[in-house]
Amino acid sequence: MTFAFPSLLWIGLPLLAGVVAIHLLNLRRQKPIKWAAMDFLLESERVNKAWINLRQWLLLAARLLVIALAVFALAKPALKKFTLSALADSRVRHVVVLDDSYSMSDEGAGTAAWGDAVAAVDRVVGFAAERPGHEVSLIRSSAVGDPELVAGDDDQGKTRLRTLLSASRPSQLAAPLTPAIQAAHELCEGAPTGARTIAYLVTDGRRREIEPLSETVAAVESLQQSGAEVRWVSCVASHNPNLTLTDLSPLPGPGAAGVEVRMQVTVANNGSAPTTDALVQITRDGSASPAVEIGRIEPGKQATRQFSVLFREPGPHRVTARLEADAISADNARYSVLPLVTERKVLLVDGSPKGRESAPYAAALRPNAKLNTGWAPERVSPRELSPAADFDKYMAVFLLDLETLPDGVAESLWDYVRRGGGLFIAAGENADPNYYNAQLLNSRPQGAANRALPLRLERQVRPPRAEGGDMRGSDHPLFNVFSGDRDSFLGLVSINYLQSVSPFDENLATRVLARHSSGAPLVIEHSAGEGRCVVMLTTVGQKPRRDESWSNLSTLPVFPVLALELAAYLGEPAIAPHGLTVGAAWKDAVREGASAPVRISRLERGSAAPIADAPAGELASLPHPGEAGFYKVELLGADPASDRWFAVNVDPAEGDLRLAAPNELKDALARIGVPVETAVALSASAGDDGPSPLPPLLAMVALGLLLGEQVLGVSASYHQTPSGRAAR
């Protein structure tokens, strides 16, 4: 127990001696009374003497308690469940788990999460620094494997730790709390024999970090079982509104210089109220572009808007999106790198007579030499291919109504797909089912158990005609061309012939994108490795007699758009922007086993500043990117053309500042005996549990005793009755 005004005890408690003196003097006060029946009075006093003495002692005790309680109430006593000062003479290991994920940078209305957390930790370190028997271990959630440990007699270490705390800032990681708690468990188990261990979990307690709550509570309970007293220190009391940029990426396209690049930006509203005035500022290679107006976003929802950028020169180009300042700054910026080229090549392998099938695709991809669409179609016949062909220089390969391929080419094509290439197969009248089923669709890489594409061609069929068109599309991006104002063109599609296939199971790797009106599969997608394959069971080339053509797709006004979307979709994996999340390993972005040393540089003020080097083949030694921004990876001594730029972004999920339901966390921790206190309380009052209820309680008890003293005083004949006679 402690007192807010302990000096009052030294002043008030001596007054109790005065109460005793006054009481004794009153007992000596006598008043002579003449009474005839004196013998009867003396006998009555002898019989009731014990009761009279008891009333006198009770009266004295009541008066003493009234004075004592009044003094104690004025001194404002307080009971503390936990105080640092109570540990002054103990041997203690303090293990501090500090949540430094970027949600801790919350500076919304009335919130200073990081400042409160650092102040609380600094108090623990400062207290331990004054006592030789105390040790401090600091575990940051962003660096679980690198705890700061300061021994009891290491005064310089404690000073250094406090200096680091004062200069530290939250990381840009979405660092989970559970691994840090598990690391604290190991430190607590390794505490010196006989030492008291206290673990402080200093966090903002966001819902995404502690849910599922049962796992978090289990980790805390395990920490208790290591012998530690656990304190949950909360740094945030309310959910502040926050907007987060969750995506900035290019839409599928050629990615060529001189051609507009369509991009999309997505903003999430992590607040509890709608937002109506979100505005995203766009910069291209450091130069401002028109802002993108997002409009209204409901709570917990996202809004996506599209915009265009244009770069005249090939090479890597940088696009940055920024929101206005709000509770969290780390998630207000998003970065994207566009590796543009002069043009993207598409290989059209045509097996039809006179190039009938490739002509419509070539015309759609590049109508004339003067019009820069970013595409460069190249038309060849099947016999011009060889297994040694360099397919990687093509963004996509179209196999159009061919009968067969030279030996080994099918295997080379599927290897190309698995490396991220795009393959389109149009099976028409020239398709040989035996070759397709045995080679093209059944190609197996060495050691693989499954065939390339789980399809088997059966035969050519003439499906029945249907009103409203012969094709039924889906919500796949390829068929956006038939949505909106162009929806009427779907009813104009005519399919005269198609290749039927044996029944197959659809799954995540193989699915039907479009069907004939009869229900037969018409367009099928298959994922293989990092690439994509799309199979169309009809063709688009036109014969002199229209009813002899397999379809009329190439005659529709939307066909050029469909062909462009198809090429872009197939090539998307190969030209996807190079991106990483803060904290990811560089080995995920750089070719493992590179034959040259690697240098990582970060773009700062318009120039690349080197931050780390790694010897050849030792990518694991490179530090993970700790901040969002633009980074360059270069192979030292290699052709500068091999340098690659990467956009590193924060994990947008950390921008969700929702807290657990009121009292949900507190009740769950209370069931295992772990108190929840605020960082402000720990830093300012060393663990007081709020205003003490003792002073008002003592005052009420003193008032009750005072009333009891009056009753006893009357019964003990120290007060006069209304008639003027002493009470008996």
N, C-alpha and C positions, 0 to 999 in steps of 0.2 A: 504494500500500500504506500502511496505517495500523497503529498499534500501540495496544493497550489500555494498556500500561505502558511508554511510551517512555523513562522515566527509567532503566529497567534497562539500556538500551543504553549509556548513559553510564557506568554502573557496571561492566557486564560486559565490554564490548569492550576496555577497557584491560588486562584480564587476559591478553589475547593476547600482550602484550609480555613478561609474566612467563613464559609458556610458551616463547617463543623463547629467553629468557635461560637457563632451566633446561636446555633442549636443548643449547645451546652449551657450557654448563659441563660437561655430561655427556661431550661430545666431548673436552674437555681432560683429563678424568680418565684417568690412566694407571696401570697396574699392572705393575711390573717382573717379568718371567718369564725365568728362565734356561733356555736351550734350546741344545742342541749344534749342531743343523743350522740356524744362524741365516741362512746364505745362502739356504737353501731357503725359509725363512719370508719373507724380504724379497722374493724373487722372486714368491712367491704373492701378496703384498700388492700388488706392482706390477701383476700381471696382473688382479686382481679389484678394483682401486681404483674404477673407474667404477661397478660394481654396488654396492659398499659406499656410495659417495656417494649413489647413487639411493635406496637404502633409507633413508638418513638424511633426505633431503629428503621422501620419502613419509611417514616417521614424523612429521616436523615438521608437514607439511600435515595429517595425520590428527588430530594433537593440537589444532592450531589450529581445524580444522573442528568437532571435538567441542565445544570451548568455545564457539565462535561459534553453533553450532546450539542449544546449551543456553540461551544468552542470548536468542536470537531466540524460542525456544519459550516461555520465561517471559514475554517481552514481549507475547505473543499478537498476532502480525501478522494482518491481514485484508485480503483483496483486495475492492474494490468495483467493481461494474460501472458504477454511477452514483452520484455524490454531488453535492449542491448546492455543497459547498465547492470542488469541482473547477471550478465555473463562476465563481469569485469574480472573476477578472480578465478575463472574457469579456464581449462584448456579446450579450445574450441577450433573446429575447422568450419569456416563459412564457405559454402559452395553456392555461387550465384549463377543462375541460368538467365542470360539476358537475351530476350527476343529482339534481334536487330533486323528483322525483315522490314521491307520498305513501308508496310502499313504503319509501322511505329513512327513514321515521320508525319503522322496526322497532326495538322495544325489548324483544324477547323475551329469553329466558334467555341471559345472557352477551353480549348484542348491544347496541351503541350506534352504529348505522350512521351517523346524521347527525352525532353528536358526533365520531366518528372521521374522517368526511369533512371536516368543518369544520377540525379540527385539522391535517389534512394540507394543505389549501389555505392555511390560515393560515401554515404554515411556509414555503410557497413565497412567499407575499406578504411575509412578514416578512423572508425572505432577500433578496428583490428590493428591499425598502425601504431596505436598508443599502448598496445599490450603485447609483450613478448610471446605469450603462450598461444596467440591466435594466428591462424593461417587463413588465407583467402584464395579461392580458386574461382576464376571467371570463365564461363563457357558462353560464347556467342553462338546463337543458333545458326549463323551463316558460316561458322568455322568450328564445327563440333570436334574435329580431330586436332585442334590446336588451342587447348585451354591455356589461360594465363594462370600460373601457380606461383604464389608468393609465400615463402616460409615465414614462421613466426618471428625470427630475428632478422629478416631481410628488410630493413627499413628503406633502403634504396629501391628495392623492388616494389614496395607498397607505394612509395612516392611516384615511381614510374607508372604504376598501374593507375593511380589517380590522374596523372598527367594524360595518359592515353584516354581515359574516360572523358576528361574535359574537352579533348580535341576530337572525339569520335562522332560519327554520324551513322544513321541507319544504313545498312547495305541496300543494294537494289535487287536483292534476292527475295524470292517467295520461300523463305526458309521455314520448314515445319518445326514444331516445337518438340514433338515426341523424341526424335533422335538426340536432341540436346538433353532431355530428361534422362534418357538411357545413359548418356555419357556421364551425367551427374551421379547416376547410380554407381558406376564404376569408381568414381572418385570417392564417394562416401564409403564404399566398402573398403577402400584402401586407407582410410583415416587411421592415425596412430592409435594404439591400444589405450583405452581409457579416455580418449578425447570425445567431447560432445560435438555432434555434427548437426549443422543447420543448413538446409537447402532453401534458397530463395528463388522462386520462379517468377521472374519479372517480365510481364507480357501484357499485350493489349487484349488478348483473349478473343480474337475475331472468330466468328462461327466457323469459317472454312479451316481455321487452324486447329480447333479443338474438337471438331466433329469427325467421326462419330465420338460422342462424349464418353462412351463406355471405354474406348481405347485410351483416351487421355487420362481418365480416372484410373484405369488399370496401370498405366505407366507411373502415375503419381503414387499409387499404392505400392508398387514395386520399389519405388524410391524410399518409401517409408520402411519397407522391410529390410533395407540395407542399414537401418539404424538411425536414419536422419529424421530430424524434426522438419517438416515441410511447411513453408510459408508461401502462399500464392499471393503475389503482389500485382494488383491490377492497375494499369496505367491509363485506362480510358473508361469513362462512365457513360458516354452517349454515342449514338450512331450519327456521324456527320455526313452530309451529302457529298458525293464525289463522282465525277465523270472520269471514265477510263477509255483511252484509245485501245481497242482490242485488236484491230487489224488495219494494216496498210499494205496492199498487195496489188500487183498488176493482174488484169483479167487475161485470159488466154489470147494470144496474138503472136505475130511474127517477132516482136521485140527487135525492131530494126530502126536504124537511124533514119530520120526524115519522115517517119510514119507515126501518127499519134498513138500513144500508148494509153489505153483505157485502164484506170485504176479504181479501186474501191477503198473507202475508209469507213470504219465501223466504230461507233461510240456507244458505250454502255452507261446507263444511268444507275449507279449504285446507291442512290439516295432513296428516301422514303416519300418524295414528292415529285411530280412531273417537272421536267425542265423544258423550256420553250425557246431558249435563245443560245443554244450551243453553236459555236462557230469554230471551224478548224482552219488554222492558217497553214498554207502549203508553201514550201520552198523547194526549188530545183537547183541543185548544185550551188546552194547558198543564196540564190536569188529568189525574191518573193514572187509568188504566183497568186492568182485570185483565190480568195478564201472559199471554203465550202460550207454552206449553211446546212445545218443538220435538221433544224426544226424541233418539233415536240417529241420527247422521249418519255414514256411512262416509267414509273419506278420499277426497277428490276428488269427492264427491257433494253434492247439494243436497236440502233438505227444505222443503216448502211446507205451511203451515198456514193455515186460514181463521179469521176472527173477525168479530164484528159491532160496529159503532159506531152510535150514535143521536144526532142533533142535532135539537132542537125548532124552531130558527129557520132560515129560509133565509139564504143568503149563503155566502161562502167560509169553510170550516172547515179546521183544520189537524190532521193526524194524524202523530205521530212514533213511530218504532220504534227501540229501542236495545238493543244487546247489552252484556254485561258487558265490562270492560276486558280486552284481550289484547295481542298483539304490535303491532297497528296500531289506532289509535283512529279514524282518519278514516272507515273503512268499518264502524264499529260503529253508525252512525246512518243512518236513511233517513227521508225526508220526503215527504208527500203532501198535496195541497190538494184538497178536495172542494167544488166550486162548486154548492151545493144551491139548489133553487128550491122554490116552493110546490107545483107539480105539473108534469108533462110532458104536453104535448098530443100526441095521436095522431090523424091524420085518416083516417077510414074512408070511402072512396069506394065506394058500393055500387051496382052495376048490376043486381042481381037484383030480382025482384018482391017488394014489401012488406019490403024490407030484410032478406031471409032470410039473406044471407051475412054482413052486418055484425053482426047480433044476437049470435051466439056470441062474437065477438071483443070487442064492447063489454061483454058480461057478464063476460068473463074479466078484462078490464083494470080494470073498476070495477063490482063486483057491485051496490053500492048507494051512494048519495050519502054515507052516514055512515061508510062504511069507506074509510079513507085508504090507498090502494095506491100513491099517487104518480103514477098515470096519470089522464089526462083525455081519454077518447075523444070524438071529435066526428064524427057521422055526417052525410054529405051525399050527394047524387046527382051523377052526372057533369056534368049540365047546369048545376050551381051553380058549377063551376070556371071560371076564366078565366086567360089567360096572365099577367095581372098579379097573380095571387094570391100572397100572402106565405107560401110554403111553409117558409121558414126558421124560423117560429115553432113548427113541428111537429117532434117528435123522429123521427117516421116517418110515411110515407104508405102506406096500404094501398089498392090498386086491386083490388076484389073483384068478379070475374065481370062486368066491364063490357064493353059492346059497342064503344063508341068514346068519345073525349074531344073537347071543343071544340077548334077549330083553335088551334095554338100551345101548348096545355097540355102535350103530350108533351115538347116541347123545353124548356119551363120546368121540368118535373119532372126531366129529366136534368141540367140545369144545377144544380138543387138537390142532386142526388146527388153531382155532382162537387165541390161545396163541402163535402161531408161528411154529407149527408142520407142517410136510409135509406128504401128503396122496396121494397114487397112487392106482387107481382102474382100473383093467383090466377086462372088461366084456366079457366073452366068452360063451361057450355053456351051462355052468351050471348056468349062471345068470338068476334069476327069475325076469322078468320085473315088476311083481306086487310088489315084495318086494323092488326092487330098487326104483320104483316110489313112493311107499308109505312110505318107511323107510329110506333107505340109501341115496338116492338123495333128499328126501323130509324132512329130519330131521330138526326140528325147535327147537332151544333153547327156554327156557321158556320166554314168552313175545315177541319173535321175530315174525315179520310179514312175512318175506320171507323164503322160503325153502333154504336148504343148497346149492343146486346146481340146477339151472334152466334147467334141462334136463329130458326128459322122454324117456325111452327105448320103442321101438315098437316091433321088432321081429328080429330073425336071418335072414340074407340074404346072398346069394351067388352073389357077385358083378361080373360084366363082367370083363374079363381080358383085359389088354391093353399092347401095345408095349412100351418098355422103363420103365417097372416096374409099380407096382400098387400103389405106394405112392408118393404123391407130398408134399415135405417138405416146410419149410419157413426159414426165416433168424433168427429164434429163436435159442438161444444158445444150446438148446437140440439137434439141428440138425446140429451143426457144424461138427459132426462126418461124415456127408455125403458131406462135402464141400472139396474143394481143390483136393488133389490127391485121396481122397476117393469118389469123386463124382460118379464114375462108379458103386459103390455098390447100389446107389439108384435105378438103373435100374434093379437090381437083386431082389428087394423086391417083394414077391408074397403074396397077401392077398386072401385066399380062402373063408373065411367067416368073417362077421362082424355084429355087432349089429347096427341096424338102430335107429335113434332118430327122434323125432318130430322136426319140424323147431323151432328155437329159435333165439333170438336177440343177436348179439354179442355186447359187450360193454367193458368198461375198466376193469370190473371184470371177464368177461367170453369171451374167444376168442378161435378160432380154430387154432391150431398149425400145423396140417397136415391133408390132405384130401386123400381120395382114388382117383384114376385116374378118377372115374366116377363123382367126385365132392362131394361125401358123406363125412361128418366129420369122421375123424379117431382118432385124438388126440385133446383133448380139455383141456384148463387150466382155472381154476377158483380161484380167490383170495377171501379168507375169513378171516376177521380180520387181524392178522399179518402173517398168514400162507398161504400155497399154496396147491392146489389139482390138479392133472393131471389125466384125464380119457382117457384110450385107449379102443376103441371099438372092439378090437380083442385080441387074446392071442398069446403067443410065444411057448407054450409047443408042443412037437412033438409026434405024434402017430406013430404006426408001419407003417401005410400007409401014405406016405407024402401027398397025395391029400386029406386026411381026416384031416390033421392039419389045424388050422385056419390061420396060417401064417408061413413063413420060417425065420422070423426075427432072432431067436436064432441060426440059422445055418450059418448066415453071419459072416465073420471075424470081422466086426465092432460092433457086438452086445455087447461084454464085455465093450467096450468103451461107448456105448450108455447106458448100465445099470449103469455104474459108474457115467456118467454125470447126469443121472436121479436122482440117490440118492443124489448127491452133490447139484443139483438144488433145490430139495425138502427141503433139510436141511439147505440151505443157510440162511433163516431168523433167524433160531434158534441159529446159531453159528456166526452170523455177529459180527465183532470186535466191542468192546465197544468204541464209539467215541462221542465227543462233539465238538462244535464250541466255540471258545473263547467268553465269555460273556453269554453262555447258562446257564440255571438254572440246578442245580444238581438234582432237583426233577424229571427232565426228564430222569435221568440215574439211580437213586436210587429208590427202591420200596417205594412208598408213605405209610406212616403209619408204618414204620419199628419199631419193638418193642424194639429196643436197640439204645443207642446213636450212632451217626455217626461221624467218624473222616475222614477228608480229608487230604491227604499228597501228596506232590509233590516230584518227583524224582530229587534230586540235588546231583551231583558228586557221583552217584552210590548208594545213600541211600535215603530212603523216609523221608522227613522232614515234620512234621505236620504243617498245615497252618490254620485249622479251625475245630472246634467241634460243633456239634448240638445235643441238647437233643432229646430223642425219640419222633418221630412224628412231629418234627419242622424243616423239611428240608428247608423250605423257609428262615430260618435264615442263611443258609450257603451262604457265599459270592460266587458270580459267578467266575469261573476261568478267571483270567485276562491275563494269558500268555499261550502260546502253550507249550506243553510238555507232560510228562507222570504223571498221578495222580493215587493214590490208594484210594479207598473208603472201609473203614472197619467198621463193626458193633462191637462196643466195647463190650467185654464180650462174643461174639459169637465165633463159630468155625472159626479159621483162614482160613479154606478152603472156607468160604463165602466171603472173601475179593475179590474185583474186581479191576482190573487195567483198566484205561481209557486213550485213546489218545485224547488230546485236540489240535485242529488245528485252524489256522486262516481261515477266509473266503477268499478263493482265488480271489473272484471277486474284492476285494479292490486293488489287484495288477495291475489292468488295469489303466494305468496312462494317458489314452487319455484325452485331454482337449476338451472343447466345441469348435465349429468352430470359426475361428478368427472373433472377433467383435460381434459374436452372443449374448453372454452374456452381453457384454457392451451395445449393442444397445437395448436389451430387458430391462435392468435396466435403461437406459437413458430415456426410454419412461415413466417411473414413477418417474423420477427425482433423481435417486440414482447414484452417481458417483462411478466409479471403479478406485481404486488407488493401488499402489503396497505397500507391507509391507516395502520394503526398503525406499520408499519415506516417509511413515508415521513415521518410526523410525529415519530416518536421518535428514529430513527437515520439520517435523511437518506438512506435508500436502501440500508442494509446488507442483504445477501442472507442473513441468518440467521447462526448460529455459523460461524466460519471453520474449515475443515478443516486449516489450516496448522500450528497448534501440535502436534497429535498426530502429524502427518506428520514434522515436524522432529524430534520426540522419537524416533521410530522410526529415522530416518536417523542421528541422533547415537548411538543404541545400537549400530547396525551398525558405524559408524566406530570406536566404542570397542573392539569386539571385534577389528576389523582392526588397531587400534593395538597391542593386546596381541600379536597374531601378529608384527607388524613389530618390536616391542620385543624379543621373544625371538630373532628371527632376527638382530637387530643387536647381540646380545651384551649387552643391558642387563638381562637377567633371568637368574637362576641356574636351572640344571636341577635336577631332584630330587636328583641325586648330589652337588650342591654345586659343580659346575663350570660355568663360563660357557658359554653356547651359542655354537656356531660358525656 
